[in-house]
């Protein structure tokens, strides 16, 4: 997954490796109900086998399993991109677009999580994502300090779950100049961005998340990601490719990850499943 943390400040003093992720025996509050949440359609191929195998193990342990899946993320991004292209966005607006895509994504997921907490009281909620590469022990991994690694697995658990939502929402809201008509026109291209509603409600939803944090975890697994549109790195040629494919230009990193990017299936070990089962067994 190319989540918010990928674009945070990296530790430049040391080249971190995947093996540097701190191994920790993370434990969640025990429950007989488990909700498996998959919000990103671009990561479906990677995380579906994990969710399926985990569901089988949970049911063998007599636990109720519920699935919550957002199936139209890529469609929503494509619609946003089409509206933005019609508004003739420029390269100097790319930073604003990146913030708004991430704001919308975090807001949608936070709302969904809050509804799950209400709908499935006293349940364990696991949110699943795939990383942007199939990281191995010696792979460079500058995000190492953002995760814990379940012992004897390649399964990562995000350390700061509240920050995963709070940071992109705050940054996105701060990026918009409400008195700037151009900014307002761009915001209007995003169907889910009611800034007044978000400003009023996101602190409440973050509080709900914080109060239930012992029952919720975000799981990330390494997975190779390929682009359905191959870029050459030569701007003139890439512009032609984007034009022929009717893709927006400029395209944000978020769009590259979740609109034209696709994770590949991942080989899972019994240890990976065992590690997650141990985490949610209390």
NORBELGI-V549768 format. One record per residue. N is the residue number from 1. RES is the residue in one small letter. PHI is phi in degrees with one decimal (999 if undefined). PSI is psi in whole degrees, 0 to 359 (none if undefined). Layout:
# NORBELGI-V549768
N & RES & PHI & PSI
N & RES & PHI & PSI
This chain:
# NORBELGI-V549768
1 & x & 999 & 134
2 & x & -93.9 & 74
3 & x & -84.3 & 183
4 & x & -53.3 & 322
5 & x & -65.6 & 336
6 & x & -61.1 & 330
7 & x & -101.5 & 12
8 & x & -81.3 & 174
9 & x & -68.9 & 122
10 & x & -84.3 & 153
11 & x & -77.8 & 107
12 & x & -88.2 & 352
13 & x & -80.3 & 342
14 & x & -144.5 & 137
15 & x & -82.5 & 107
16 & x & -84.1 & 148
17 & x & -115.4 & 164
18 & x & -59.9 & 326
19 & x & -67.3 & 346
20 & x & -81.2 & 352
21 & x & -63.4 & 129
22 & x & -63.9 & 125
23 & x & -80.8 & 129
24 & x & -145.9 & 139
25 & x & -83.4 & 77
26 & x & -68.6 & 138
27 & x & -130.6 & 135
28 & x & -104.9 & 166
29 & x & -64.7 & 133
30 & x & -69.6 & 141
31 & x & -152.5 & 155
32 & x & -91.7 & 359
33 & x & -123.8 & 133
34 & x & -130.2 & 129
35 & x & -107.0 & 126
36 & x & -104.9 & 117
37 & x & -114.1 & 121
38 & x & -121.9 & 102
39 & x & -92.7 & 345
40 & x & -113.8 & 114
41 & x & -64.1 & 331
42 & x & -67.3 & 346
43 & x & -108.0 & 7
44 & x & -58.0 & 313
45 & x & -61.9 & 328
46 & x & -77.7 & 316
47 & x & -92.3 & 343
48 & x & -60.5 & 315
49 & x & -60.3 & 321
50 & x & -63.5 & 314
51 & x & -64.2 & 322
52 & x & -66.1 & 311
53 & x & -65.1 & 321
54 & x & -65.9 & 320
55 & x & -59.1 & 317
56 & x & -61.8 & 316
57 & x & -66.2 & 320
58 & x & -64.4 & 318
59 & x & -67.3 & 327
60 & x & -63.4 & 330
61 & x & -87.8 & 14
62 & x & 65.2 & 31
63 & x & -100.6 & 146
64 & x & -78.0 & 134
65 & x & -121.2 & 131
66 & x & -122.9 & 143
67 & x & -115.4 & 133
68 & x & -124.0 & 117
69 & x & -129.5 & 133
70 & x & -95.0 & 112
71 & x & -99.1 & 354
72 & x & -117.8 & 21
73 & x & -59.3 & 314
74 & x & -64.6 & 324
75 & x & -65.0 & 317
76 & x & -62.0 & 317
77 & x & -62.7 & 318
78 & x & -63.1 & 320
79 & x & -65.5 & 316
80 & x & -58.2 & 315
81 & x & -62.7 & 321
82 & x & -63.8 & 317
83 & x & -64.8 & 321
84 & x & -65.9 & 320
85 & x & -63.0 & 321
86 & x & -65.9 & 337
87 & x & -92.4 & 8
88 & x & 52.8 & 56
89 & x & -65.1 & 151
90 & x & -117.1 & 172
91 & x & -60.1 & 324
92 & x & -73.5 & 356
93 & x & -103.2 & 3
94 & x & -61.6 & 321
95 & x & -62.0 & 318
96 & x & -63.1 & 317
97 & x & -61.5 & 317
98 & x & -58.4 & 314
99 & x & -61.9 & 320
100 & x & -72.1 & 322
101 & x & -61.2 & 318
102 & x & -73.5 & 325
103 & x & -61.8 & 311
104 & x & -61.2 & 316
105 & x & -62.0 & 313
106 & x & -63.7 & 320
107 & x & -65.3 & 316
108 & x & -63.0 & 315
109 & x & -67.0 & 321
110 & x & -64.7 & 318
111 & x & -61.6 & 316
112 & x & -63.7 & 317
113 & x & -60.2 & 317
114 & x & -62.8 & 321
115 & x & -67.1 & 325
116 & x & -65.9 & 319
117 & x & -60.8 & 321
118 & x & -74.6 & 319
119 & x & -74.4 & 325
120 & x & -120.1 & 72
121 & x & -62.0 & 146
122 & x & 60.3 & 31
123 & x & -107.6 & 164
124 & x & -94.0 & 132
125 & x & -117.5 & 125
126 & x & -117.2 & 120
127 & x & -100.4 & 127
128 & x & -107.9 & 137
129 & x & -142.4 & 159
130 & x & -111.3 & 138
131 & x & -70.3 & 175
132 & x & -84.4 & 350
133 & x & -144.4 & 163
134 & x & -89.6 & 77
135 & x & -65.2 & 137
136 & x & -111.0 & 176
137 & x & -55.2 & 319
138 & x & -91.8 & 5
139 & x & -70.7 & 140
140 & x & -61.6 & 130
141 & x & -147.7 & 85
142 & x & -72.3 & 354
143 & x & -91.7 & 10
144 & x & -53.7 & 323
145 & x & -75.2 & 354
146 & x & -90.1 & 354
147 & x & -129.8 & 161
148 & x & -108.0 & 154
149 & x & -116.7 & 125
150 & x & -64.9 & 132
151 & x & -54.9 & 140
152 & x & 64.1 & 25
153 & x & -138.0 & 174
154 & x & -108.5 & 19
155 & x & -87.8 & 127
156 & x & -106.4 & 146
157 & x & -120.5 & 124
158 & x & -64.2 & 133
159 & x & -73.0 & 311
160 & x & -108.0 & 84
161 & x & -68.9 & 320
162 & x & -62.5 & 317
163 & x & -64.1 & 331
164 & x & -57.2 & 329
165 & x & -97.2 & 317
166 & x & -64.6 & 316
167 & x & -61.7 & 307
168 & x & -66.9 & 330
169 & x & -69.5 & 313
170 & x & -64.0 & 316
171 & x & -64.5 & 319
172 & x & -64.4 & 315
173 & x & -63.7 & 321
174 & x & -68.9 & 333
175 & x & -73.0 & 335
176 & x & -88.0 & 126
177 & x & -91.6 & 107
178 & x & -66.7 & 343
179 & x & -91.6 & 355
180 & x & -93.3 & 116
181 & x & -63.4 & 326
182 & x & -65.1 & 316
183 & x & -59.7 & 317
184 & x & -64.8 & 324
185 & x & -65.3 & 320
186 & x & -68.9 & 315
187 & x & -57.1 & 323
188 & x & -65.3 & 346
189 & x & -78.5 & 347
190 & x & -101.8 & 112
191 & x & -61.1 & 329
192 & x & -96.5 & 6
193 & x & -101.4 & 81
194 & x & -94.5 & 95
195 & x & -62.0 & 325
196 & x & -64.3 & 314
197 & x & -63.0 & 315
198 & x & -62.6 & 314
199 & x & -57.9 & 319
200 & x & -75.6 & 325
201 & x & -102.0 & 336
202 & x & -65.2 & 326
203 & x & -62.6 & 326
204 & x & -67.1 & 316
205 & x & -69.1 & 325
206 & x & -64.9 & 323
207 & x & -65.5 & 320
208 & x & -61.1 & 316
209 & x & -61.7 & 315
210 & x & -61.1 & 320
211 & x & -69.0 & 339
212 & x & -113.0 & 17
213 & x & -63.4 & 336
214 & x & -73.0 & 351
215 & x & -114.1 & 7
216 & x & -131.2 & 140
217 & x & -144.8 & 148
218 & x & -105.7 & 120
219 & x & -102.0 & 133
220 & x & -124.5 & 135
221 & x & -124.3 & 144
222 & x & -65.2 & 137
223 & x & -156.9 & 134
224 & x & -66.0 & 135
225 & x & -117.5 & 131
226 & x & -117.5 & 158
227 & x & -99.0 & 131
228 & x & -73.0 & 347
229 & x & -121.9 & 113
230 & x & -81.4 & 123
231 & x & -96.7 & 149
232 & x & -93.6 & 339
233 & x & 89.9 & 351
234 & x & -96.2 & 113
235 & x & -55.5 & 316
236 & x & -61.5 & 316
237 & x & -69.0 & 318
238 & x & -62.4 & 323
239 & x & -62.3 & 321
240 & x & -67.4 & 317
241 & x & -59.3 & 313
242 & x & -62.8 & 321
243 & x & -65.8 & 315
244 & x & -65.2 & 326
245 & x & -87.8 & 0
246 & x & 57.6 & 41
247 & x & -100.0 & 151
248 & x & -69.4 & 147
249 & x & -138.7 & 119
250 & x & -80.1 & 150
251 & x & -104.8 & 133
252 & x & -76.1 & 164
253 & x & -64.3 & 328
254 & x & -63.3 & 315
255 & x & -65.2 & 319
256 & x & -61.2 & 324
257 & x & -76.0 & 320
258 & x & -114.4 & 352
259 & x & -104.9 & 311
260 & x & -107.3 & 355
261 & x & -90.3 & 151
262 & x & -149.1 & 127
263 & x & -78.5 & 147
264 & x & -95.5 & 159
265 & x & -56.1 & 150
266 & x & -119.6 & 136
267 & x & -77.7 & 123
268 & x & -108.9 & 146
269 & x & -101.7 & 162
270 & x & -61.0 & 329
271 & x & -64.5 & 325
272 & x & -62.2 & 314
273 & x & -66.6 & 317
274 & x & -59.5 & 320
275 & x & -63.7 & 318
276 & x & -68.8 & 318
277 & x & -59.7 & 319
278 & x & -65.5 & 322
279 & x & -63.0 & 321
280 & x & -95.9 & 5
281 & x & -89.2 & 2
282 & x & 84.0 & none
